[in-house]
Amino acid sequence: MFGRRRKRSEDVVESADRLDDVTSDESVGDAPADEDAYATAAASRIRLEPEPRPDGPWDISEVREPGDGRVDLGGLFVPGVEGMELRVEVAGDAIVAATVVLRDSAVQLQAFAAPKREGIWHEVREEIAGGITQQGGVVDEVEGPLGWELRAQVPVALPDGTQGVQLVRFVGCDGPRWFLRGVISGQGAVQPQTAGLLEQIFRDTVVVRGDSPMAPRDPIVLKLPEDAQMVAEGLQQEEQGSRFAGGVDRLNRGPETTEVR
């Protein structure tokens, strides 16, 4: 589970560099006060540099026109695809994730702050896998079109009260001081070979980390476009057809999320 770590506001500016250098499994509040001890603790970890990203996802500094063909959500520029529906999800009062629904598949996109010199996807995979297996699910780690990913059978409660499983793919990418996670569900998880368009949406997403100091794993907050139309879940008109129908100009607010896995 991703934990949100905050420092007191008066300490934030002085600690900016240190926040970005804290390793991803180390709480900011637990960082050693003594610099020598802190350096020793950091050196004891194997720090993996982020892998190259020749095909994306992109940092805002790498794209000349991020808004060209993408929806501006502040922390993310999400590619627009004909016939897609774009939903946002909240934690408290903050928008923290965007979900692209395309026909019978979907991909949830969520960005987090990360250390300057360390990728975190390798250990996030371990945490996700551990959480799913503890729930009785099954997880396979495979190398897919987007690099290493998890293909999971997650236990879920069915409408009739019985237990079932949902097939889900967890994909991720480490960027400069950020980490982008994608969760592919629906037919794109059941038959991964059909998820090419969702995978391309993940690759072509642009992340806006910003310059403000953030603790590793803090979610990068999103915003709604100024011309967005909020449509409450379940209130779509019947003539619009499937819940997977809709266009890039329609934003639906998804269920409130209280935790991020």
CYANA upper distance limits for C-alpha pairs under 8 A (distance plus 0.5 A):
  1 MET  CA    127 GLU  CA      7.49
  1 MET  CA    128 ILE  CA      7.83
  1 MET  CA    259 GLU  CA      7.93
  1 MET  CA    260 VAL  CA      6.47
  1 MET  CA    261 ARG  CA      5.02
  2 PHE  CA    217 ARG  CA      6.74
  2 PHE  CA    218 ASP  CA      8.32
  2 PHE  CA    259 GLU  CA      8.10
  2 PHE  CA    260 VAL  CA      6.25
  2 PHE  CA    261 ARG  CA      6.57
  3 GLY  CA    217 ARG  CA      7.35
  3 GLY  CA    218 ASP  CA      7.79
  4 ARG  CA    215 ALA  CA      8.47
  4 ARG  CA    217 ARG  CA      7.31
  4 ARG  CA    218 ASP  CA      5.80
  4 ARG  CA    219 PRO  CA      8.18
  5 ARG  CA     27 SER  CA      7.46
  5 ARG  CA     28 VAL  CA      7.36
  5 ARG  CA    215 ALA  CA      6.75
  5 ARG  CA    218 ASP  CA      7.28
  6 ARG  CA     28 VAL  CA      8.28
  6 ARG  CA    215 ALA  CA      7.56
  7 LYS  CA     11 ASP  CA      7.04
  7 LYS  CA     12 VAL  CA      6.91
  7 LYS  CA     28 VAL  CA      8.08
  7 LYS  CA     29 GLY  CA      7.87
  8 ARG  CA     12 VAL  CA      7.14
 11 ASP  CA     15 SER  CA      6.63
 12 VAL  CA     16 ALA  CA      6.57
 12 VAL  CA    213 PRO  CA      7.31
 13 VAL  CA    213 PRO  CA      7.76
 15 SER  CA     19 LEU  CA      6.46
 15 SER  CA    213 PRO  CA      8.26
 16 ALA  CA     20 ASP  CA      7.15
 16 ALA  CA    212 SER  CA      8.22
 16 ALA  CA    213 PRO  CA      5.28
 16 ALA  CA    214 MET  CA      7.94
 17 ASP  CA     21 ASP  CA      6.96
 17 ASP  CA    213 PRO  CA      7.99
 18 ARG  CA     22 VAL  CA      6.76
 19 LEU  CA     28 VAL  CA      7.37
 19 LEU  CA    115 PRO  CA      8.17
 19 LEU  CA    213 PRO  CA      7.13
 19 LEU  CA    214 MET  CA      6.80
 19 LEU  CA    215 ALA  CA      5.73
 19 LEU  CA    216 PRO  CA      7.70
 20 ASP  CA    114 ALA  CA      7.30
 20 ASP  CA    115 PRO  CA      5.09
 20 ASP  CA    116 LYS  CA      6.02
 20 ASP  CA    177 ARG  CA      7.84
 20 ASP  CA    213 PRO  CA      7.58
 20 ASP  CA    214 MET  CA      7.28
 20 ASP  CA    215 ALA  CA      6.89
 20 ASP  CA    216 PRO  CA      7.12
 21 ASP  CA    115 PRO  CA      5.56
 21 ASP  CA    116 LYS  CA      6.27
 21 ASP  CA    117 ARG  CA      7.65
 22 VAL  CA     26 GLU  CA      7.03
 22 VAL  CA     27 SER  CA      8.34
 22 VAL  CA     28 VAL  CA      7.33
 22 VAL  CA     31 ALA  CA      8.19
 22 VAL  CA    115 PRO  CA      6.75
 22 VAL  CA    215 ALA  CA      8.13
 22 VAL  CA    216 PRO  CA      7.55
 23 THR  CA     42 ALA  CA      7.66
 23 THR  CA    115 PRO  CA      6.84
 23 THR  CA    118 GLU  CA      7.85
 23 THR  CA    216 PRO  CA      7.89
 24 SER  CA    114 ALA  CA      7.54
 24 SER  CA    115 PRO  CA      7.33
 24 SER  CA    120 ILE  CA      7.05
 24 SER  CA    216 PRO  CA      6.12
 24 SER  CA    217 ARG  CA      7.49
 26 GLU  CA     30 ASP  CA      7.40
 26 GLU  CA     31 ALA  CA      7.59
 27 SER  CA     31 ALA  CA      7.10
 28 VAL  CA    215 ALA  CA      7.40
 31 ALA  CA     38 TYR  CA      7.26
 32 PRO  CA     37 ALA  CA      6.72
 32 PRO  CA     38 TYR  CA      5.63
 33 ALA  CA     37 ALA  CA      8.24
 33 ALA  CA     38 TYR  CA      7.71
 34 ASP  CA     38 TYR  CA      6.70
 35 GLU  CA     39 ALA  CA      6.59
 36 ASP  CA     40 THR  CA      6.68
 37 ALA  CA     41 ALA  CA      6.69
 38 TYR  CA     42 ALA  CA      6.73
 39 ALA  CA     43 ALA  CA      6.58
 40 THR  CA     44 SER  CA      6.82
 41 ALA  CA     45 ARG  CA      7.69
 47 ARG  CA    117 ARG  CA      8.16
 47 ARG  CA    118 GLU  CA      6.08
 47 ARG  CA    119 GLY  CA      8.08
 48 LEU  CA    117 ARG  CA      8.31
 48 LEU  CA    118 GLU  CA      5.87
 48 LEU  CA    119 GLY  CA      6.23
 48 LEU  CA    120 ILE  CA      8.50
 49 GLU  CA    117 ARG  CA      6.38
 49 GLU  CA    118 GLU  CA      5.39
 49 GLU  CA    119 GLY  CA      5.95
 50 PRO  CA    117 ARG  CA      8.03
 50 PRO  CA    118 GLU  CA      6.74
 50 PRO  CA    119 GLY  CA      5.12
 50 PRO  CA    174 ASP  CA      5.83
 50 PRO  CA    175 GLY  CA      6.88
 50 PRO  CA    176 PRO  CA      8.23
 51 GLU  CA    119 GLY  CA      8.37
 51 GLU  CA    174 ASP  CA      7.46
 53 ARG  CA     57 PRO  CA      7.29
 53 ARG  CA     58 TRP  CA      8.14
 53 ARG  CA    175 GLY  CA      8.38
 55 ASP  CA    203 ARG  CA      6.96
 55 ASP  CA    204 ASP  CA      8.34
 56 GLY  CA    203 ARG  CA      5.15
 56 GLY  CA    204 ASP  CA      6.32
 56 GLY  CA    205 THR  CA      7.89
 57 PRO  CA    173 CYS  CA      7.79
 57 PRO  CA    175 GLY  CA      8.43
 57 PRO  CA    180 LEU  CA      8.49
 57 PRO  CA    202 PHE  CA      7.00
 57 PRO  CA    203 ARG  CA      4.84
 57 PRO  CA    204 ASP  CA      5.86
 57 PRO  CA    205 THR  CA      5.81
 57 PRO  CA    206 VAL  CA      6.58
 57 PRO  CA    207 VAL  CA      8.07
 58 TRP  CA     62 GLU  CA      6.72
 58 TRP  CA     63 VAL  CA      7.55
 58 TRP  CA    175 GLY  CA      8.21
 58 TRP  CA    203 ARG  CA      8.05
 58 TRP  CA    204 ASP  CA      7.28
 58 TRP  CA    205 THR  CA      6.78
 58 TRP  CA    206 VAL  CA      5.17
 58 TRP  CA    207 VAL  CA      6.71
 59 ASP  CA     63 VAL  CA      7.59
 59 ASP  CA    175 GLY  CA      7.51
 59 ASP  CA    176 PRO  CA      7.74
 59 ASP  CA    206 VAL  CA      6.05
 59 ASP  CA    207 VAL  CA      5.59
 59 ASP  CA    208 VAL  CA      6.98
 59 ASP  CA    209 ARG  CA      8.42
 60 ILE  CA     66 PRO  CA      7.51
 60 ILE  CA    206 VAL  CA      6.39
 60 ILE  CA    207 VAL  CA      6.34
 60 ILE  CA    208 VAL  CA      5.92
 60 ILE  CA    209 ARG  CA      8.46
 63 VAL  CA    206 VAL  CA      8.31
 66 PRO  CA     70 ARG  CA      7.32
 66 PRO  CA     77 PHE  CA      7.10
 66 PRO  CA    206 VAL  CA      7.29
 67 GLY  CA     71 VAL  CA      7.05
 67 GLY  CA     72 ASP  CA      6.83
 67 GLY  CA     77 PHE  CA      7.25
 69 GLY  CA     79 PRO  CA      6.49
 69 GLY  CA     80 GLY  CA      6.31
 70 ARG  CA     77 PHE  CA      6.04
 70 ARG  CA     78 VAL  CA      5.52
 70 ARG  CA     79 PRO  CA      4.57
 70 ARG  CA     80 GLY  CA      5.65
 71 VAL  CA     77 PHE  CA      5.87
 71 VAL  CA     78 VAL  CA      5.56
 71 VAL  CA     79 PRO  CA      6.71
 71 VAL  CA     80 GLY  CA      6.84
 71 VAL  CA    225 PRO  CA      8.10
 71 VAL  CA    248 VAL  CA      8.32
 72 ASP  CA     76 LEU  CA      7.01
 72 ASP  CA     77 PHE  CA      5.22
 72 ASP  CA     78 VAL  CA      7.25
 72 ASP  CA    224 LEU  CA      8.29
 72 ASP  CA    225 PRO  CA      6.67
 73 LEU  CA     77 PHE  CA      6.29
 73 LEU  CA     78 VAL  CA      7.86
 73 LEU  CA    222 LEU  CA      5.91
 73 LEU  CA    223 LYS  CA      5.48
 73 LEU  CA    224 LEU  CA      6.08
 73 LEU  CA    225 PRO  CA      6.58
 74 GLY  CA    208 VAL  CA      7.55
 74 GLY  CA    221 VAL  CA      8.16
 74 GLY  CA    222 LEU  CA      5.69
 74 GLY  CA    223 LYS  CA      5.89
 74 GLY  CA    224 LEU  CA      8.14
 75 GLY  CA    111 ALA  CA      8.20
 75 GLY  CA    207 VAL  CA      6.45
 75 GLY  CA    208 VAL  CA      5.14
 75 GLY  CA    209 ARG  CA      6.98
 75 GLY  CA    220 ILE  CA      6.45
 75 GLY  CA    221 VAL  CA      6.51
 75 GLY  CA    222 LEU  CA      5.47
 75 GLY  CA    223 LYS  CA      7.95
 76 LEU  CA    111 ALA  CA      8.25
 76 LEU  CA    205 THR  CA      7.39
 76 LEU  CA    206 VAL  CA      6.13
 76 LEU  CA    207 VAL  CA      5.29
 76 LEU  CA    208 VAL  CA      6.33
 76 LEU  CA    222 LEU  CA      7.35
 77 PHE  CA    205 THR  CA      6.27
 77 PHE  CA    206 VAL  CA      5.45
 77 PHE  CA    207 VAL  CA      7.09
 77 PHE  CA    208 VAL  CA      8.40
 78 VAL  CA    201 ILE  CA      7.78
 78 VAL  CA    204 ASP  CA      8.07
 78 VAL  CA    205 THR  CA      5.58
 78 VAL  CA    206 VAL  CA      7.29
 79 PRO  CA    201 ILE  CA      6.32
 79 PRO  CA    204 ASP  CA      6.95
 79 PRO  CA    205 THR  CA      6.60
 80 GLY  CA     84 MET  CA      7.97
 80 GLY  CA    248 VAL  CA      6.41
 81 VAL  CA    248 VAL  CA      7.44
 82 GLU  CA    247 GLY  CA      7.11
 82 GLU  CA    248 VAL  CA      7.59
 83 GLY  CA    102 LEU  CA      7.29
 83 GLY  CA    103 ARG  CA      8.30
 83 GLY  CA    245 ALA  CA      6.93
 83 GLY  CA    246 GLY  CA      6.24
 83 GLY  CA    247 GLY  CA      5.55
 83 GLY  CA    248 VAL  CA      7.68
 84 MET  CA    100 VAL  CA      7.10
 84 MET  CA    101 VAL  CA      6.16
 84 MET  CA    102 LEU  CA      5.26
 84 MET  CA    103 ARG  CA      7.82
 84 MET  CA    244 PHE  CA      7.76
 84 MET  CA    245 ALA  CA      7.15
 84 MET  CA    246 GLY  CA      6.33
 84 MET  CA    247 GLY  CA      5.68
 84 MET  CA    248 VAL  CA      6.43
 85 GLU  CA    100 VAL  CA      6.32
 85 GLU  CA    101 VAL  CA      5.52
 85 GLU  CA    102 LEU  CA      7.01
 85 GLU  CA    244 PHE  CA      6.95
 85 GLU  CA    245 ALA  CA      6.87
 85 GLU  CA    246 GLY  CA      5.55
 85 GLU  CA    247 GLY  CA      5.93
 85 GLU  CA    248 VAL  CA      6.50
 85 GLU  CA    250 ARG  CA      7.01
 85 GLU  CA    251 LEU  CA      7.40
 85 GLU  CA    252 ASN  CA      8.19
 86 LEU  CA     98 ALA  CA      7.39
 86 LEU  CA     99 THR  CA      6.22
 86 LEU  CA    100 VAL  CA      5.24
 86 LEU  CA    101 VAL  CA      6.78
 86 LEU  CA    247 GLY  CA      8.29
 86 LEU  CA    248 VAL  CA      6.95
 86 LEU  CA    250 ARG  CA      7.05
 86 LEU  CA    251 LEU  CA      5.57
 86 LEU  CA    252 ASN  CA      6.82
 87 ARG  CA     98 ALA  CA      6.11
 87 ARG  CA     99 THR  CA      5.50
 87 ARG  CA    100 VAL  CA      6.96
 87 ARG  CA    101 VAL  CA      8.25
 87 ARG  CA    251 LEU  CA      5.67
 87 ARG  CA    252 ASN  CA      4.81
 87 ARG  CA    253 ARG  CA      5.83
 87 ARG  CA    254 GLY  CA      6.30
 88 VAL  CA     95 ILE  CA      7.16
 88 VAL  CA     96 VAL  CA      8.12
 88 VAL  CA     97 ALA  CA      6.22
 88 VAL  CA     98 ALA  CA      4.92
 88 VAL  CA     99 THR  CA      6.64
 88 VAL  CA    251 LEU  CA      7.54
 88 VAL  CA    252 ASN  CA      6.73
 88 VAL  CA    253 ARG  CA      5.34
 88 VAL  CA    254 GLY  CA      5.98
 89 GLU  CA     95 ILE  CA      6.23
 89 GLU  CA     96 VAL  CA      6.61
 89 GLU  CA     97 ALA  CA      5.65
 89 GLU  CA     98 ALA  CA      6.72
 89 GLU  CA     99 THR  CA      8.30
 89 GLU  CA    253 ARG  CA      6.44
 89 GLU  CA    254 GLY  CA      5.34
 89 GLU  CA    255 PRO  CA      6.50
 89 GLU  CA    256 GLU  CA      6.37
 89 GLU  CA    257 THR  CA      7.06
 90 VAL  CA     94 ALA  CA      5.92
 90 VAL  CA     95 ILE  CA      4.79
 90 VAL  CA     96 VAL  CA      6.02
 90 VAL  CA     97 ALA  CA      7.43
 90 VAL  CA    253 ARG  CA      8.50
 90 VAL  CA    254 GLY  CA      8.05
 90 VAL  CA    255 PRO  CA      7.77
 90 VAL  CA    256 GLU  CA      5.49
 90 VAL  CA    257 THR  CA      6.10
 90 VAL  CA    258 THR  CA      8.44
 91 ALA  CA     95 ILE  CA      6.91
 91 ALA  CA     96 VAL  CA      6.98
 91 ALA  CA    256 GLU  CA      6.46
 91 ALA  CA    257 THR  CA      5.42
 91 ALA  CA    258 THR  CA      5.74
 91 ALA  CA    259 GLU  CA      7.84
 92 GLY  CA    256 GLU  CA      8.08
 92 GLY  CA    257 THR  CA      8.26
 92 GLY  CA    258 THR  CA      7.56
 94 ALA  CA    221 VAL  CA      6.95
 94 ALA  CA    222 LEU  CA      7.91
 95 ILE  CA    221 VAL  CA      6.36
 95 ILE  CA    222 LEU  CA      5.66
 95 ILE  CA    223 LYS  CA      6.76
 96 VAL  CA    110 GLN  CA      7.05
 96 VAL  CA    111 ALA  CA      8.44
 96 VAL  CA    219 PRO  CA      6.95
 96 VAL  CA    220 ILE  CA      7.23
 96 VAL  CA    221 VAL  CA      5.65
 96 VAL  CA    222 LEU  CA      6.20
 97 ALA  CA    108 GLN  CA      7.28
 97 ALA  CA    109 LEU  CA      6.21
 97 ALA  CA    110 GLN  CA      5.26
 97 ALA  CA    111 ALA  CA      8.18
 97 ALA  CA    222 LEU  CA      7.67
 98 ALA  CA    108 GLN  CA      6.19
 98 ALA  CA    109 LEU  CA      5.75
 98 ALA  CA    110 GLN  CA      7.17
 99 THR  CA    106 ALA  CA      7.19
 99 THR  CA    107 VAL  CA      6.05
 99 THR  CA    108 GLN  CA      4.55
 99 THR  CA    109 LEU  CA      6.48
100 VAL  CA    106 ALA  CA      5.98
100 VAL  CA    107 VAL  CA      5.86
100 VAL  CA    108 GLN  CA      6.83
100 VAL  CA    109 LEU  CA      8.46
101 VAL  CA    105 SER  CA      6.48
101 VAL  CA    106 ALA  CA      4.75
101 VAL  CA    107 VAL  CA      7.16
101 VAL  CA    244 PHE  CA      6.37
102 LEU  CA    106 ALA  CA      6.38
102 LEU  CA    198 LEU  CA      8.43
102 LEU  CA    244 PHE  CA      6.52
102 LEU  CA    245 ALA  CA      8.06
103 ARG  CA    244 PHE  CA      5.58
103 ARG  CA    245 ALA  CA      7.26
104 ASP  CA    186 GLY  CA      6.39
104 ASP  CA    187 GLN  CA      6.36
104 ASP  CA    188 GLY  CA      8.42
104 ASP  CA    244 PHE  CA      7.04
105 SER  CA    184 ILE  CA      7.85
105 SER  CA    185 SER  CA      6.32
105 SER  CA    186 GLY  CA      4.83
105 SER  CA    187 GLN  CA      5.61
105 SER  CA    188 GLY  CA      5.85
105 SER  CA    189 ALA  CA      8.32
105 SER  CA    195 ALA  CA      8.28
106 ALA  CA    183 VAL  CA      8.48
106 ALA  CA    184 ILE  CA      6.18
106 ALA  CA    185 SER  CA      5.87
106 ALA  CA    186 GLY  CA      6.75
106 ALA  CA    188 GLY  CA      7.79
106 ALA  CA    198 LEU  CA      7.75
107 VAL  CA    182 GLY  CA      6.67
107 VAL  CA    183 VAL  CA      5.79
107 VAL  CA    184 ILE  CA      4.84
107 VAL  CA    185 SER  CA      6.88
107 VAL  CA    198 LEU  CA      6.92
107 VAL  CA    202 PHE  CA      8.50
108 GLN  CA    181 ARG  CA      8.46
108 GLN  CA    182 GLY  CA      5.85
108 GLN  CA    183 VAL  CA      5.50
108 GLN  CA    184 ILE  CA      7.07
109 LEU  CA    180 LEU  CA      7.58
109 LEU  CA    181 ARG  CA      6.42
109 LEU  CA    182 GLY  CA      5.29
109 LEU  CA    183 VAL  CA      7.39
109 LEU  CA    202 PHE  CA      8.06
110 GLN  CA    180 LEU  CA      6.35
110 GLN  CA    181 ARG  CA      5.88
110 GLN  CA    182 GLY  CA      7.09
110 GLN  CA    219 PRO  CA      8.01
110 GLN  CA    220 ILE  CA      8.25
111 ALA  CA    178 TRP  CA      7.29
111 ALA  CA    179 PHE  CA      6.12
111 ALA  CA    180 LEU  CA      4.90
111 ALA  CA    181 ARG  CA      6.73
111 ALA  CA    207 VAL  CA      7.74
111 ALA  CA    219 PRO  CA      6.47
111 ALA  CA    220 ILE  CA      5.99
112 PHE  CA    178 TRP  CA      6.02
112 PHE  CA    179 PHE  CA      5.67
112 PHE  CA    180 LEU  CA      6.95
112 PHE  CA    216 PRO  CA      7.82
112 PHE  CA    217 ARG  CA      5.60
112 PHE  CA    218 ASP  CA      5.96
112 PHE  CA    219 PRO  CA      4.75
112 PHE  CA    220 ILE  CA      5.65
113 ALA  CA    177 ARG  CA      6.35
113 ALA  CA    178 TRP  CA      4.91
113 ALA  CA    179 PHE  CA      6.75
113 ALA  CA    209 ARG  CA      7.46
113 ALA  CA    214 MET  CA      6.85
113 ALA  CA    215 ALA  CA      7.18
113 ALA  CA    216 PRO  CA      5.48
113 ALA  CA    217 ARG  CA      5.59
113 ALA  CA    218 ASP  CA      5.94
113 ALA  CA    219 PRO  CA      6.84
113 ALA  CA    220 ILE  CA      7.00
114 ALA  CA    118 GLU  CA      7.92
114 ALA  CA    119 GLY  CA      7.71
114 ALA  CA    120 ILE  CA      7.65
114 ALA  CA    176 PRO  CA      8.33
114 ALA  CA    177 ARG  CA      5.10
114 ALA  CA    178 TRP  CA      5.07
114 ALA  CA    179 PHE  CA      6.54
114 ALA  CA    215 ALA  CA      7.90
114 ALA  CA    216 PRO  CA      4.90
114 ALA  CA    217 ARG  CA      6.42
115 PRO  CA    119 GLY  CA      7.75
115 PRO  CA    177 ARG  CA      5.89
115 PRO  CA    178 TRP  CA      7.99
115 PRO  CA    216 PRO  CA      6.30
116 LYS  CA    176 PRO  CA      7.05
116 LYS  CA    177 ARG  CA      5.42
117 ARG  CA    177 ARG  CA      8.19
119 GLY  CA    174 ASP  CA      5.86
119 GLY  CA    175 GLY  CA      8.09
119 GLY  CA    179 PHE  CA      8.15
120 ILE  CA    124 VAL  CA      6.61
120 ILE  CA    174 ASP  CA      7.28
120 ILE  CA    179 PHE  CA      7.75
121 TRP  CA    125 ARG  CA      6.57
121 TRP  CA    172 GLY  CA      6.68
121 TRP  CA    173 CYS  CA      7.08
121 TRP  CA    174 ASP  CA      6.93
121 TRP  CA    179 PHE  CA      7.86
122 HIS  CA    126 GLU  CA      7.32
123 GLU  CA    127 GLU  CA      6.85
124 VAL  CA    128 ILE  CA      6.65
125 ARG  CA    129 ALA  CA      6.52
125 ARG  CA    149 GLU  CA      8.12
125 ARG  CA    150 LEU  CA      7.54
126 GLU  CA    130 GLY  CA      6.54
127 GLU  CA    131 GLY  CA      6.69
128 ILE  CA    132 ILE  CA      6.78
128 ILE  CA    261 ARG  CA      6.92
129 ALA  CA    133 THR  CA      6.67
129 ALA  CA    139 VAL  CA      6.57
129 ALA  CA    150 LEU  CA      8.07
130 GLY  CA    134 GLN  CA      6.66
131 GLY  CA    135 GLN  CA      7.06
132 ILE  CA    136 GLY  CA      7.08
132 ILE  CA    137 GLY  CA      5.67
132 ILE  CA    138 VAL  CA      7.44
132 ILE  CA    139 VAL  CA      7.77
132 ILE  CA    152 ALA  CA      8.33
132 ILE  CA    154 VAL  CA      6.96
133 THR  CA    137 GLY  CA      5.22
133 THR  CA    138 VAL  CA      6.37
133 THR  CA    139 VAL  CA      7.56
135 GLN  CA    154 VAL  CA      8.40
135 GLN  CA    155 PRO  CA      7.50
136 GLY  CA    154 VAL  CA      8.32
136 GLY  CA    155 PRO  CA      7.31
137 GLY  CA    152 ALA  CA      7.68
137 GLY  CA    153 GLN  CA      5.96
137 GLY  CA    154 VAL  CA      5.47
137 GLY  CA    155 PRO  CA      6.23
137 GLY  CA    165 VAL  CA      8.41
138 VAL  CA    152 ALA  CA      6.13
138 VAL  CA    153 GLN  CA      5.61
138 VAL  CA    154 VAL  CA      7.40
139 VAL  CA    150 LEU  CA      6.94
139 VAL  CA    151 ARG  CA      6.26
139 VAL  CA    152 ALA  CA      4.82
139 VAL  CA    153 GLN  CA      6.92
140 ASP  CA    150 LEU  CA      6.17
140 ASP  CA    151 ARG  CA      5.75
140 ASP  CA    152 ALA  CA      6.81
141 GLU  CA    148 TRP  CA      7.40
141 GLU  CA    149 GLU  CA      6.27
141 GLU  CA    150 LEU  CA      5.13
141 GLU  CA    151 ARG  CA      6.91
142 VAL  CA    148 TRP  CA      6.22
142 VAL  CA    149 GLU  CA      6.13
142 VAL  CA    150 LEU  CA      6.85
142 VAL  CA    151 ARG  CA      7.86
143 GLU  CA    147 GLY  CA      5.69
143 GLU  CA    148 TRP  CA      4.77
143 GLU  CA    149 GLU  CA      6.60
144 GLY  CA    148 TRP  CA      6.50
144 GLY  CA    149 GLU  CA      6.95
145 PRO  CA    199 GLU  CA      8.29
146 LEU  CA    171 VAL  CA      7.42
146 LEU  CA    172 GLY  CA      8.27
146 LEU  CA    199 GLU  CA      7.70
146 LEU  CA    203 ARG  CA      8.44
147 GLY  CA    171 VAL  CA      8.26
148 TRP  CA    171 VAL  CA      7.66
148 TRP  CA    172 GLY  CA      8.36
149 GLU  CA    169 ARG  CA      7.44
149 GLU  CA    170 PHE  CA      6.14
149 GLU  CA    171 VAL  CA      5.33
149 GLU  CA    172 GLY  CA      7.58
150 LEU  CA    169 ARG  CA      6.10
150 LEU  CA    170 PHE  CA      5.52
150 LEU  CA    171 VAL  CA      7.25
151 ARG  CA    167 LEU  CA      7.80
151 ARG  CA    168 VAL  CA      6.43
151 ARG  CA    169 ARG  CA      5.06
151 ARG  CA    170 PHE  CA      7.02
151 ARG  CA    189 ALA  CA      8.17
152 ALA  CA    166 GLN  CA      8.44
152 ALA  CA    167 LEU  CA      6.23
152 ALA  CA    168 VAL  CA      5.77
152 ALA  CA    169 ARG  CA      6.70
152 ALA  CA    170 PHE  CA      8.39
153 GLN  CA    165 VAL  CA      6.18
153 GLN  CA    166 GLN  CA      6.00
153 GLN  CA    167 LEU  CA      5.23
153 GLN  CA    168 VAL  CA      6.99
154 VAL  CA    165 VAL  CA      5.67
154 VAL  CA    166 GLN  CA      5.59
154 VAL  CA    167 LEU  CA      6.85
154 VAL  CA    168 VAL  CA      7.69
155 PRO  CA    163 GLN  CA      7.34
155 PRO  CA    164 GLY  CA      6.26
155 PRO  CA    165 VAL  CA      4.89
155 PRO  CA    166 GLN  CA      6.90
156 VAL  CA    163 GLN  CA      6.36
156 VAL  CA    164 GLY  CA      5.78
156 VAL  CA    165 VAL  CA      5.85
156 VAL  CA    166 GLN  CA      7.01
157 ALA  CA    161 GLY  CA      6.59
157 ALA  CA    162 THR  CA      6.46
157 ALA  CA    163 GLN  CA      5.25
157 ALA  CA    164 GLY  CA      6.57
158 LEU  CA    162 THR  CA      5.86
158 LEU  CA    163 GLN  CA      6.26
158 LEU  CA    164 GLY  CA      6.63
167 LEU  CA    185 SER  CA      7.15
167 LEU  CA    186 GLY  CA      7.89
167 LEU  CA    189 ALA  CA      6.28
167 LEU  CA    190 VAL  CA      6.54
168 VAL  CA    183 VAL  CA      7.29
168 VAL  CA    184 ILE  CA      6.31
168 VAL  CA    185 SER  CA      5.46
168 VAL  CA    186 GLY  CA      8.07
168 VAL  CA    189 ALA  CA      5.79
168 VAL  CA    190 VAL  CA      8.20
169 ARG  CA    183 VAL  CA      6.14
169 ARG  CA    184 ILE  CA      5.46
169 ARG  CA    185 SER  CA      7.05
169 ARG  CA    189 ALA  CA      6.16
170 PHE  CA    181 ARG  CA      7.78
170 PHE  CA    182 GLY  CA      6.36
170 PHE  CA    183 VAL  CA      5.21
170 PHE  CA    184 ILE  CA      6.97
171 VAL  CA    181 ARG  CA      6.38
171 VAL  CA    182 GLY  CA      5.51
171 VAL  CA    183 VAL  CA      6.80
171 VAL  CA    184 ILE  CA      8.28
172 GLY  CA    179 PHE  CA      7.72
172 GLY  CA    180 LEU  CA      6.10
172 GLY  CA    181 ARG  CA      4.84
172 GLY  CA    182 GLY  CA      6.40
173 CYS  CA    179 PHE  CA      6.30
173 CYS  CA    180 LEU  CA      5.78
173 CYS  CA    181 ARG  CA      7.06
174 ASP  CA    178 TRP  CA      6.73
174 ASP  CA    179 PHE  CA      5.04
174 ASP  CA    180 LEU  CA      7.00
175 GLY  CA    179 PHE  CA      6.21
175 GLY  CA    180 LEU  CA      8.11
177 ARG  CA    209 ARG  CA      7.68
178 TRP  CA    207 VAL  CA      8.33
178 TRP  CA    209 ARG  CA      6.90
180 LEU  CA    207 VAL  CA      8.29
182 GLY  CA    202 PHE  CA      7.56
184 ILE  CA    188 GLY  CA      6.83
184 ILE  CA    189 ALA  CA      6.39
184 ILE  CA    198 LEU  CA      8.31
185 SER  CA    189 ALA  CA      5.52
185 SER  CA    190 VAL  CA      8.21
186 GLY  CA    190 VAL  CA      6.93
187 GLN  CA    191 GLN  CA      6.20
187 GLN  CA    192 PRO  CA      8.03
187 GLN  CA    194 THR  CA      7.77
187 GLN  CA    195 ALA  CA      8.14
188 GLY  CA    192 PRO  CA      5.50
188 GLY  CA    193 GLN  CA      7.82
188 GLY  CA    194 THR  CA      6.14
188 GLY  CA    195 ALA  CA      4.94
188 GLY  CA    198 LEU  CA      8.22
189 ALA  CA    195 ALA  CA      8.01
191 GLN  CA    195 ALA  CA      7.95
195 ALA  CA    199 GLU  CA      6.60
196 GLY  CA    200 GLN  CA      6.70
197 LEU  CA    201 ILE  CA      6.78
198 LEU  CA    202 PHE  CA      6.89
199 GLU  CA    203 ARG  CA      6.78
200 GLN  CA    204 ASP  CA      6.54
201 ILE  CA    205 THR  CA      6.66
209 ARG  CA    220 ILE  CA      7.28
214 MET  CA    218 ASP  CA      6.99
224 LEU  CA    228 ALA  CA      6.88
228 ALA  CA    249 ASP  CA      7.19
228 ALA  CA    250 ARG  CA      7.07
228 ALA  CA    251 LEU  CA      6.66
229 GLN  CA    249 ASP  CA      8.12
229 GLN  CA    250 ARG  CA      6.41
229 GLN  CA    251 LEU  CA      6.41
229 GLN  CA    252 ASN  CA      8.28
230 MET  CA    250 ARG  CA      7.90
230 MET  CA    251 LEU  CA      6.18
230 MET  CA    252 ASN  CA      6.10
230 MET  CA    253 ARG  CA      7.04
231 VAL  CA    235 LEU  CA      7.45
231 VAL  CA    236 GLN  CA      7.52
231 VAL  CA    250 ARG  CA      8.29
231 VAL  CA    251 LEU  CA      7.22
231 VAL  CA    252 ASN  CA      5.49
231 VAL  CA    253 ARG  CA      7.09
232 ALA  CA    236 GLN  CA      8.00
232 ALA  CA    252 ASN  CA      6.90
232 ALA  CA    253 ARG  CA      6.68
233 GLU  CA    252 ASN  CA      7.24
233 GLU  CA    253 ARG  CA      7.08
233 GLU  CA    254 GLY  CA      6.98
233 GLU  CA    255 PRO  CA      8.34
236 GLN  CA    240 GLN  CA      7.58
236 GLN  CA    243 ARG  CA      8.37
237 GLN  CA    241 GLY  CA      8.24
240 GLN  CA    245 ALA  CA      7.37
240 GLN  CA    246 GLY  CA      7.99
241 GLY  CA    245 ALA  CA      6.97
246 GLY  CA    250 ARG  CA      7.12
